[in-house]
Amino acid sequence: GISFSAQNQERESQGATVSYPNMFRETYTSKQQLWSAFLKGVRKLNTAGFFETGLRVNYMHHELNVLSVNQFYIDIVGPNVNGTVDGLLWQPYLSWSQVVGKFNFGAGLRYVYFTYNGASSIEPRLNIARTWNSNTVTLAYSLSSQTQQTQNYLSANNSGLAFTKSNQFSLEWRKRLPGDLNI
């Protein structure tokens, strides 16, 4: 699959309570493009297991220009930002799932690499699910990464910022009801 999205924003603001023109004003211009592509392959291992591998690629291009002017200008409070973040976010992955009796085991691994600054991450995923009658309980863990907002890369020479990472744990209970309904 392939998709494309774009967004352009421009705005100017002027402080209404200030009698001097251009004393308190802000100019904001943002132009974003995102191309996304996805490819995957699935191999059935046996009647109750499969192996999946794939690749997600995002091309991100974001031009940002923010100019804040006030008579007490302090760069820490209202930083001016001007620049472009442009790069590919590569995300190859593989996963495995196998049903053994009333248990479903799953494991996966994803590698994330951002060409803009060379940030990378290896992200494991594990889950186990137990089914009985019309109930399923799943316990899962994953490590997930996220790129920074554009202004964070462009402010104060932060182009080398790493991903924000989170360890995510979940416990889910699912109840199957008559008529293809689930709680």
Order of alpha helices (4+ residues) and beta strands (2+ residues): beta-beta-beta-beta-beta-beta-beta-alpha-beta-beta
